[in-house]
Amino acid sequence: MPKVKAPYYPIIYVRGFAMTRGEIDETTADPFCGFNLGSTVFRAVPDARRKPRKYVFESPVVRLASQHGYRDVYEDGYDIVDPEWETDADGKPTGNTIEGKSIIVYRYYDAASSLLGDSNTPDIETFAKGLSNLVFRVRQLICDNKANGISEADFRCYLVAHSMGGLVCRAFLQNPALDPKKMRDHIDKFFTYATPHNGIDLGRFNIPSGLSLFDINNFDRDKRMPEYLDLKTAWKKHGRVDLVPENRFSSRRIFCMIGTNRMDYDAGAGLSRTFVGHGSDGLVRISNATVCGLNANGSLGEPCAKAFTFRSHSGPFGIVNSEEGYQNLSRFLFGDVRVDIWMDIEDIRLPDAVKAHEDAGREIGALYQVEVLASPRGKLWYLTRRTSEEDSVACVTHADWRKAPSLYLSSVFLANSARVNPKRRSLAYNMTLGVRVPDYEIEKKLWINEHYEGGYLYRNSIILEMVPPRSAREKWKVMYAWQDSGVSSASTEVDAEQLKGGSVAVPIPFESHTRAPDGTQTPTNPGIKGRLRFVISAWNT
């Protein structure tokens, strides 16, 4: 039986940025460059003054081994790029082989360390070329092992990256000049933790291109990033570099894990989180941590899958060493169902007094904050968590919502292997949707006559349960239940609209209302009306 079988392909981990010589030497001394670090704490609330809860997460490396059978490729003290890994001192073959379920660490900082290198840090282009060479090496070893039963043409692997490691991967994937071995087509999926896809801002301003100390200008989106990402034309048109050309790598095969806890990032004695500011993980702003497809005609394409967690950029409360990060990673790589969550706004109703001012031609200002929390059945954590207090909400303004009424909120991946009851075919999760009451402004003056701080225009939870089709003749079965009248199981079946590519769209309406004793519902002012649109597709089929 072949030892390489989808979806269990080799995983190449690419670590993040190491700024100082000490940090470079520290990561060089770590065999797994941080992928082996776990955590015993997490923040239950966004208050750094309160003690965290205890929760043991062993590490991504340990979990991939214990739950999916992955193993590292180190043998007798050597890595696969070392000559001694294949032949001993007498020139005889060692007999070492690797299988599909292998974890390979791209140790690109070795050459820059004072321990194993010459203390000179190569540029990011060199790192990207080195990644191409490493993928080539992994393919060679996988295909040379006949027991794996896979040809070079069919070889696939995954890229998993933290922080700047994601930019190294993108440079390799997007810039043909940085892929000397032509390995791009062998990458099946690409997962990033806290990567500054659109650069790093200090005080809400882009890092200056002249700030070359410690290679910090690698995060300059105005000059340096368009160069190594091969996005000069796109940057001139859109003014952003968080774009992946669809003809280079499909946006559908990318996942962005985004951290939202800035207060627990202590790098630089807390200076980083101070300068980067709110709405970040302490180093990378939330708005810069995702990517979007770029169509062949230069227009913007579909957003890549994304999820949010209240974790910091790194450290004891870091995003890589988190249960939430790992669950999204494993489900994206090995899961069975993908759900992209959209909110389509049909109407936003103002308070009657404010509406009267709008009808009189006065300018009305309001920022609507949309909260989303999603958790799978039988688990104690969220797959995605976007709340106002954590600066991670989706936002829409009153002036613009009609121009862009559809908001992409997040993606959830579900796995048959994680089912609470293995005999039950359905996969389910709970999602809470909240739309905060905004601070209304009339001609830029705050209107607080009927304001209650912390209120919601709409807030409810929904359980969505899905049964995938067993054959082409069957259809998706999708059921749901709103939880505003108490906890109840999903029982209302909804028709799914068939989309191209085998996906289905499930629209579920919602509206702000009051409920009379007899059950009659009356729309409220202020209020919101729309629908949640779940785009569901089979994954890894």
C-alpha positions as CSV (number, residue, x, y, z in Angstrom):
1,M,0.0,0.0,0.0
2,P,1.4,3.4,-0.9
3,K,2.8,5.4,2.0
4,V,1.9,8.8,0.4
5,K,-1.8,9.2,0.2
6,A,-3.9,12.4,0.1
7,P,-4.4,14.4,2.1
8,Y,-1.4,13.3,4.2
9,Y,1.5,15.0,2.3
10,P,4.8,16.1,3.7
11,I,4.7,19.4,5.7
12,I,7.4,22.0,5.4
13,Y,7.5,24.5,8.2
14,V,9.0,27.9,7.6
15,R,9.6,30.0,10.7
16,G,9.3,33.7,11.2
17,F,11.6,36.7,11.4
18,A,14.6,36.7,13.8
19,M,15.8,40.3,14.2
20,T,18.9,40.3,16.4
21,R,22.0,38.1,16.2
22,G,20.9,36.5,19.5
23,E,17.5,35.6,18.1
24,I,19.1,34.1,15.0
25,D,21.4,32.0,17.1
26,E,18.6,30.9,19.3
27,T,16.4,29.7,16.5
28,T,19.4,28.0,14.9
29,A,19.9,26.0,18.1
30,D,16.3,24.8,18.0
31,P,15.7,21.7,15.8
32,F,12.1,22.7,15.0
33,C,12.5,26.5,15.0
34,G,9.6,27.0,17.4
35,F,7.1,24.5,15.8
36,N,7.8,22.3,18.8
37,L,6.7,24.8,21.4
38,G,3.5,24.4,23.3
39,S,1.6,26.4,25.9
40,T,-0.3,25.9,29.2
41,V,-2.2,29.2,29.3
42,F,-4.7,31.1,27.3
43,R,-6.7,34.3,27.8
44,A,-10.4,33.6,28.4
45,V,-11.1,37.4,28.3
46,P,-9.3,40.3,26.7
47,D,-8.0,41.7,30.1
48,A,-4.3,41.1,30.6
49,R,-4.7,42.0,34.3
50,R,-6.8,38.9,35.0
51,K,-5.1,35.5,35.4
52,P,-5.2,33.3,32.4
53,R,-6.9,29.9,32.3
54,K,-4.8,26.7,32.3
55,Y,-5.0,24.8,29.1
56,V,-2.3,22.4,27.9
57,F,-1.5,22.4,24.2
58,E,1.5,20.2,23.6
59,S,2.7,21.8,20.3
60,P,1.9,21.4,16.6
61,V,4.7,18.9,16.2
62,V,3.5,16.7,19.0
63,R,-0.2,16.9,17.9
64,L,0.6,16.1,14.3
65,A,2.5,13.1,15.5
66,S,0.0,11.8,18.1
67,Q,-3.2,12.5,16.0
68,H,-2.1,12.0,12.5
69,G,1.1,9.9,12.6
70,Y,3.6,12.5,11.4
71,R,7.3,12.3,12.3
72,D,10.4,14.4,11.8
73,V,13.1,13.6,9.3
74,Y,16.2,14.0,11.5
75,E,18.4,10.9,11.7
76,D,21.5,10.3,13.8
77,G,21.9,14.0,14.4
78,Y,21.5,15.1,10.7
79,D,19.0,16.8,8.5
80,I,18.0,15.8,5.0
81,V,20.1,18.5,3.5
82,D,23.2,17.2,5.2
83,P,25.4,14.8,3.2
84,E,25.8,12.5,6.2
85,W,22.0,11.9,6.2
86,E,22.3,9.7,3.1
87,T,25.8,8.3,3.3
88,D,28.1,7.6,6.3
89,A,31.8,8.5,6.7
90,D,32.7,5.5,4.6
91,G,30.5,6.6,1.7
92,K,28.0,3.8,2.3
93,P,24.3,4.5,2.1
94,T,22.6,5.0,5.5
95,G,19.3,3.6,4.3
96,N,17.4,6.6,5.6
97,T,14.1,7.3,3.9
98,I,11.2,9.6,4.4
99,E,7.4,8.9,4.1
100,G,4.4,11.1,3.3
101,K,3.7,11.9,6.9
102,S,6.9,13.8,7.4
103,I,7.6,17.2,9.0
104,I,10.5,19.1,7.5
105,V,11.8,22.3,9.0
106,Y,13.2,24.9,6.6
107,R,16.2,26.1,8.6
108,Y,17.0,29.2,6.5
109,Y,18.6,31.1,9.3
110,D,21.5,28.5,9.7
111,A,23.6,30.3,7.2
112,A,23.1,33.6,9.0
113,S,24.0,32.4,12.5
114,S,27.3,32.7,14.3
115,L,26.9,29.0,15.4
116,L,26.5,27.3,12.0
117,G,27.0,30.1,9.5
118,D,29.0,33.2,8.8
119,S,26.9,35.8,10.7
120,N,25.8,37.4,7.4
121,T,22.0,37.4,6.8
122,P,21.0,36.6,3.2
123,D,18.2,38.5,1.6
124,I,14.7,37.2,1.4
125,E,15.1,36.3,-2.3
126,T,17.9,33.9,-1.3
127,F,15.6,32.4,1.3
128,A,12.9,31.9,-1.3
129,K,15.3,30.2,-3.7
130,G,16.4,27.9,-0.8
131,L,12.8,26.9,-0.3
132,S,12.6,25.9,-3.9
133,N,15.7,23.7,-3.5
134,L,14.3,22.2,-0.3
135,V,11.0,21.2,-1.9
136,F,13.0,19.7,-4.7
137,R,15.0,17.7,-2.2
138,V,11.9,16.5,-0.4
139,R,10.4,15.4,-3.7
140,Q,13.6,13.5,-4.6
141,L,13.6,11.6,-1.3
142,I,9.9,10.8,-1.3
143,C,10.0,9.6,-4.9
144,D,13.2,7.6,-4.5
145,N,11.5,5.6,-1.7
146,K,9.6,3.1,-3.9
147,A,7.5,2.1,-1.0
148,N,5.8,5.5,-1.2
149,G,4.4,4.6,-4.6
150,I,4.4,8.1,-6.0
151,S,5.9,9.7,-9.1
152,E,7.6,13.0,-9.3
153,A,4.7,14.4,-11.3
154,D,2.2,13.5,-8.6
155,F,4.3,14.6,-5.7
156,R,2.6,17.2,-3.4
157,C,3.5,18.9,-0.1
158,Y,2.2,21.6,2.2
159,L,3.8,24.9,3.3
160,V,3.1,26.0,6.8
161,A,4.6,29.4,7.8
162,H,4.8,31.8,10.7
163,S,5.2,35.6,10.3
164,M,8.0,36.4,7.7
165,G,8.1,32.8,6.8
166,G,4.8,33.4,5.0
167,L,6.5,36.1,2.9
168,V,9.4,33.7,2.1
169,C,6.8,31.2,0.9
170,R,4.9,33.8,-1.2
171,A,8.1,35.0,-2.8
172,F,8.8,31.4,-3.9
173,L,5.2,30.8,-5.0
174,Q,4.6,34.2,-6.8
175,N,8.0,35.1,-8.3
176,P,9.1,32.7,-11.0
177,A,12.7,34.0,-10.7
178,L,12.8,32.7,-7.1
179,D,11.8,29.2,-8.0
180,P,14.9,27.8,-9.8
181,K,13.7,24.2,-9.4
182,K,10.2,24.9,-10.7
183,M,8.5,23.4,-7.6
184,R,5.6,25.7,-7.3
185,D,3.1,23.3,-8.9
186,H,3.9,20.7,-6.3
187,I,2.6,22.8,-3.4
188,D,-0.9,21.6,-2.5
189,K,-1.9,24.0,0.3
190,F,-0.3,27.0,2.0
191,F,-1.1,28.0,5.7
192,T,0.1,31.1,7.4
193,Y,0.2,32.2,11.0
194,A,0.3,35.9,11.7
195,T,2.1,36.8,8.4
196,P,2.3,40.5,7.5
197,H,1.0,39.9,4.0
198,N,0.5,43.7,3.5
199,G,3.6,44.8,5.4
200,I,4.0,46.1,8.9
201,D,2.8,49.5,10.1
202,L,4.3,51.5,12.9
203,G,1.9,54.1,14.2
204,R,-0.4,53.2,11.2
205,F,2.3,54.2,8.8
206,N,4.2,51.8,6.4
207,I,7.7,50.8,7.5
208,P,10.2,53.2,5.7
209,S,12.1,51.6,2.8
210,G,15.3,53.0,4.1
211,L,15.0,51.2,7.4
212,S,17.4,48.3,6.4
213,L,18.8,47.6,9.9
214,F,18.1,44.0,10.8
215,D,16.3,43.6,7.3
216,I,13.2,45.3,8.7
217,N,12.6,46.8,5.3
218,N,11.5,43.3,4.2
219,F,8.1,44.5,5.4
220,D,8.0,47.7,3.4
221,R,5.0,47.3,1.1
222,D,5.7,50.4,-1.0
223,K,9.1,49.3,-2.4
224,R,10.7,46.2,-1.1
225,M,7.7,43.8,-1.0
226,P,6.5,44.5,-4.6
227,E,10.0,43.6,-5.8
228,Y,10.4,40.2,-4.2
229,L,6.7,39.3,-4.6
230,D,6.7,40.3,-8.3
231,L,3.8,42.6,-7.7
232,K,5.0,46.0,-9.0
233,T,2.2,46.3,-11.5
234,A,-0.5,45.3,-9.0
235,W,0.9,47.6,-6.4
236,K,0.7,50.6,-8.8
237,K,-2.9,49.8,-9.5
238,H,-4.2,48.8,-6.0
239,G,-1.6,50.2,-3.6
240,R,-1.4,46.9,-1.7
241,V,0.7,43.7,-1.8
242,D,-1.6,41.3,0.0
243,L,-2.4,39.7,-3.4
244,V,-1.6,36.3,-4.9
245,P,-2.0,36.0,-8.7
246,E,-4.5,33.1,-9.4
247,N,-2.3,31.9,-12.3
248,R,0.6,31.4,-9.9
249,F,-1.2,29.9,-6.9
250,S,-4.9,29.4,-6.3
251,S,-6.3,31.6,-3.5
252,R,-8.6,28.8,-2.6
253,R,-5.6,26.8,-1.4
254,I,-4.4,29.4,1.1
255,F,-5.4,29.9,4.8
256,C,-4.6,32.9,7.0
257,M,-4.6,32.5,10.8
258,I,-4.9,35.9,12.4
259,G,-4.0,36.8,16.0
260,T,-5.9,39.6,17.8
261,N,-4.1,39.8,21.2
262,R,-1.6,42.6,21.3
263,M,-1.2,43.0,25.0
264,D,0.6,39.7,25.5
265,Y,3.3,40.3,22.9
266,D,6.3,41.4,25.0
267,A,9.0,41.7,22.3
268,G,11.2,44.8,22.6
269,A,9.9,45.3,26.2
270,G,6.4,46.0,24.8
271,L,7.6,48.7,22.3
272,S,6.3,46.7,19.3
273,R,2.7,46.5,20.5
274,T,2.9,50.2,21.5
275,F,3.9,51.4,18.1
276,V,1.9,48.9,16.0
277,G,-1.2,49.7,18.2
278,H,-4.7,48.4,18.5
279,G,-6.2,46.0,16.1
280,S,-3.0,43.8,15.9
281,D,-1.3,40.8,17.5
282,G,1.4,43.1,18.8
283,L,3.4,43.1,15.6
284,V,1.1,42.6,12.6
285,R,-2.1,44.6,12.1
286,I,-5.2,42.5,11.6
287,S,-5.9,44.3,8.4
288,N,-2.5,43.3,7.0
289,A,-2.6,39.6,7.9
290,T,-4.8,38.3,5.1
291,V,-4.4,37.8,1.3
292,C,-6.7,38.1,-1.7
293,G,-6.6,36.5,-5.1
294,L,-5.5,38.6,-8.1
295,N,-7.2,37.8,-11.4
296,A,-5.4,37.6,-14.7
297,N,-6.9,40.9,-15.8
298,G,-5.5,42.7,-12.8
299,S,-8.7,42.9,-10.9
300,L,-9.1,41.7,-7.3
301,G,-10.3,38.1,-6.9
302,E,-11.7,36.1,-4.0
303,P,-10.5,36.5,-0.4
304,C,-8.5,33.6,1.0
305,A,-9.8,31.5,3.9
306,K,-9.2,33.2,7.2
307,A,-9.9,32.7,10.9
308,F,-9.3,34.8,14.0
309,T,-8.0,33.9,17.5
310,F,-7.3,35.9,20.6
311,R,-3.6,35.0,20.6
312,S,-0.5,37.2,20.3
313,H,2.2,37.1,17.6
314,S,4.4,34.8,19.6
315,G,5.4,34.0,23.2
316,P,3.5,32.0,25.9
317,F,0.2,33.3,24.5
318,G,1.4,33.0,20.9
319,I,-0.6,31.9,17.8
320,V,1.6,29.0,16.6
321,N,1.6,27.3,20.0
322,S,-2.2,27.5,20.4
323,E,-5.0,25.0,20.3
324,E,-7.0,27.3,18.0
325,G,-4.2,27.7,15.5
326,Y,-3.6,24.0,15.4
327,Q,-7.2,23.1,15.0
328,N,-7.5,25.4,12.0
329,L,-4.2,24.0,10.6
330,S,-5.2,20.4,10.8
331,R,-8.7,20.9,9.5
332,F,-7.5,23.0,6.6
333,L,-4.9,20.3,5.7
334,F,-6.9,17.2,6.4
335,G,-10.5,18.2,6.9
336,D,-13.6,17.1,5.0
337,V,-16.0,20.1,4.7
338,R,-15.3,23.8,4.1
339,V,-17.8,26.5,5.0
340,D,-17.2,30.1,3.9
341,I,-19.3,32.5,6.0
342,W,-20.8,35.6,4.3
343,M,-23.2,38.3,5.6
344,D,-25.4,39.9,2.9
345,I,-27.0,43.1,4.2
346,E,-30.5,43.9,2.8
347,D,-31.4,46.9,5.0
348,I,-30.1,48.9,7.9
349,R,-32.7,50.9,9.8
350,L,-31.8,54.1,11.7
351,P,-33.5,55.3,14.9
352,D,-36.6,57.3,14.0
353,A,-35.1,60.6,15.1
354,V,-31.9,60.0,13.2
355,K,-33.8,58.9,10.1
356,A,-35.7,62.2,10.2
357,H,-32.4,64.0,10.0
358,E,-31.3,61.8,7.1
359,D,-34.5,62.5,5.2
360,A,-33.9,66.2,5.7
361,G,-30.6,65.8,3.8
362,R,-28.2,65.9,6.7
363,E,-25.1,63.7,6.7
364,I,-25.4,60.6,8.9
365,G,-22.3,58.8,10.2
366,A,-22.3,55.3,11.8
367,L,-19.8,52.4,12.0
368,Y,-21.4,49.0,12.3
369,Q,-19.2,46.4,14.0
370,V,-20.0,42.7,13.1
371,E,-19.0,40.0,15.6
372,V,-18.6,36.4,14.8
373,L,-17.8,33.4,17.0
374,A,-17.8,29.8,15.7
375,S,-17.2,26.6,17.5
376,P,-17.6,22.9,16.5
377,R,-19.8,20.5,18.4
378,G,-18.3,19.1,21.6
379,K,-15.3,21.4,21.8
380,L,-14.2,24.1,24.3
381,W,-12.6,26.5,21.9
382,Y,-13.5,28.7,18.9
383,L,-12.4,28.0,15.3
384,T,-12.8,31.7,14.7
385,R,-13.4,34.6,17.2
386,R,-14.1,38.2,16.2
387,T,-15.3,40.6,18.9
388,S,-15.4,44.3,19.4
389,E,-13.4,44.2,22.6
390,E,-10.6,42.4,20.8
391,D,-10.6,44.8,17.8
392,S,-11.2,42.0,15.4
393,V,-14.7,42.8,14.1
394,A,-15.8,43.2,10.5
395,C,-16.8,46.8,9.9
396,V,-19.1,48.6,7.5
397,T,-20.0,52.2,7.5
398,H,-23.5,53.7,7.0
399,A,-22.3,55.7,4.0
400,D,-20.9,52.7,2.2
401,W,-23.0,49.6,3.1
402,R,-25.2,49.8,0.0
403,K,-22.1,49.9,-2.3
404,A,-20.7,46.7,-0.7
405,P,-23.5,44.9,1.1
406,S,-21.7,41.5,1.2
407,L,-19.1,40.9,3.9
408,Y,-16.9,37.9,4.0
409,L,-16.6,37.0,7.7
410,S,-14.5,33.9,8.1
411,S,-14.1,30.2,7.0
412,V,-14.6,27.1,9.0
413,F,-13.2,23.7,8.2
414,L,-14.8,20.6,9.7
415,A,-13.3,17.1,9.9
416,N,-14.9,13.7,10.1
417,S,-12.1,12.5,12.4
418,A,-13.1,15.0,15.0
419,R,-16.8,14.0,15.2
420,V,-18.1,13.5,18.7
421,N,-20.2,10.5,17.6
422,P,-18.3,8.6,14.8
423,K,-21.5,6.9,13.8
424,R,-23.3,10.2,13.0
425,R,-22.6,11.4,9.4
426,S,-23.4,15.0,10.1
427,L,-20.9,17.7,10.9
428,A,-22.1,20.7,13.0
429,Y,-21.0,23.9,14.6
430,N,-22.5,26.8,16.5
431,M,-22.0,30.4,15.3
432,T,-22.9,33.6,17.2
433,L,-23.6,36.7,15.1
434,G,-23.7,40.1,16.7
435,V,-24.0,43.6,15.2
436,R,-23.2,46.3,17.7
437,V,-25.3,49.5,18.0
438,P,-23.1,52.2,16.5
439,D,-22.3,55.7,17.8
440,Y,-24.6,57.7,15.5
441,E,-23.4,61.1,14.2
442,I,-25.4,63.9,12.6
443,E,-23.3,66.3,10.6
444,K,-20.3,64.8,12.5
445,K,-21.8,65.6,15.9
446,L,-22.4,62.6,18.3
447,W,-26.1,61.8,18.8
448,I,-26.6,60.0,22.2
449,N,-30.2,60.8,23.0
450,E,-31.2,57.1,22.9
451,H,-27.8,55.5,23.2
452,Y,-27.0,52.6,25.5
453,E,-23.3,51.6,25.5
454,G,-22.6,48.0,24.5
455,G,-26.0,47.4,22.9
456,Y,-26.7,45.2,19.9
457,L,-28.8,45.9,16.8
458,Y,-28.9,42.1,16.4
459,R,-27.4,39.2,18.3
460,N,-28.2,35.5,18.1
461,S,-26.6,32.1,17.8
462,I,-27.3,29.5,15.1
463,I,-26.5,25.8,15.0
464,L,-25.7,24.6,11.4
465,E,-25.6,20.9,10.8
466,M,-24.5,19.4,7.4
467,V,-24.7,16.0,5.9
468,P,-22.4,15.6,2.9
469,P,-23.7,13.7,-0.1
470,R,-22.4,10.1,-0.4
471,S,-22.6,10.1,-4.2
472,A,-23.1,12.4,-7.2
473,R,-26.8,11.5,-7.1
474,E,-27.3,12.8,-3.6
475,K,-27.6,16.4,-2.4
476,W,-26.3,18.2,0.6
477,K,-28.6,18.1,3.5
478,V,-28.4,21.2,5.6
479,M,-30.4,22.0,8.8
480,Y,-30.3,24.9,11.2
481,A,-31.8,26.3,14.4
482,W,-31.6,29.8,15.9
483,Q,-31.0,29.7,19.6
484,D,-32.9,32.8,20.8
485,S,-35.7,30.7,22.3
486,G,-33.4,28.3,24.1
487,V,-30.9,25.7,23.2
488,S,-32.3,23.5,20.4
489,S,-30.9,21.1,17.9
490,A,-30.8,21.9,14.2
491,S,-34.1,20.8,12.7
492,T,-35.1,23.3,10.1
493,E,-34.0,22.0,6.7
494,V,-33.0,24.6,4.1
495,D,-32.6,24.2,0.3
496,A,-29.1,24.6,-0.9
497,E,-28.3,26.5,-4.1
498,Q,-25.9,24.6,-6.4
499,L,-22.9,26.6,-7.4
500,K,-20.1,26.0,-9.9
501,G,-17.3,23.7,-8.7
502,G,-19.6,21.5,-6.6
503,S,-20.2,24.1,-3.8
504,V,-23.6,24.9,-2.5
505,A,-24.9,28.2,-1.0
506,V,-27.2,28.1,2.0
507,P,-28.9,31.5,2.7
508,I,-30.5,32.0,6.2
509,P,-32.4,35.2,6.8
510,F,-32.1,37.3,10.0
511,E,-33.7,40.6,11.2
512,S,-33.8,42.7,14.3
513,H,-37.2,42.4,15.9
514,T,-39.2,42.4,19.1
515,R,-41.4,39.4,20.0
516,A,-44.9,39.8,21.5
517,P,-46.3,37.4,24.1
518,D,-48.2,35.6,21.3
519,G,-45.0,35.1,19.3
520,T,-45.6,37.8,16.8
521,Q,-42.4,39.4,15.6
522,T,-42.1,43.2,14.8
523,P,-39.1,44.7,13.1
524,T,-37.3,47.3,15.2
525,N,-35.8,50.8,14.5
526,P,-32.9,50.9,14.7
527,G,-32.3,47.5,13.2
528,I,-30.7,45.4,10.5
529,K,-32.0,42.9,8.0
530,G,-30.1,40.5,5.9
531,R,-29.0,36.9,5.5
532,L,-26.2,34.7,6.5
533,R,-24.8,32.9,3.4
534,F,-22.9,29.7,4.0
535,V,-20.9,28.5,1.0
536,I,-20.4,24.8,1.7
537,S,-18.1,22.5,-0.2
538,A,-16.5,19.1,0.2
539,W,-12.8,19.4,1.0
540,N,-10.0,17.0,0.2
541,T,-12.1,15.1,-2.3
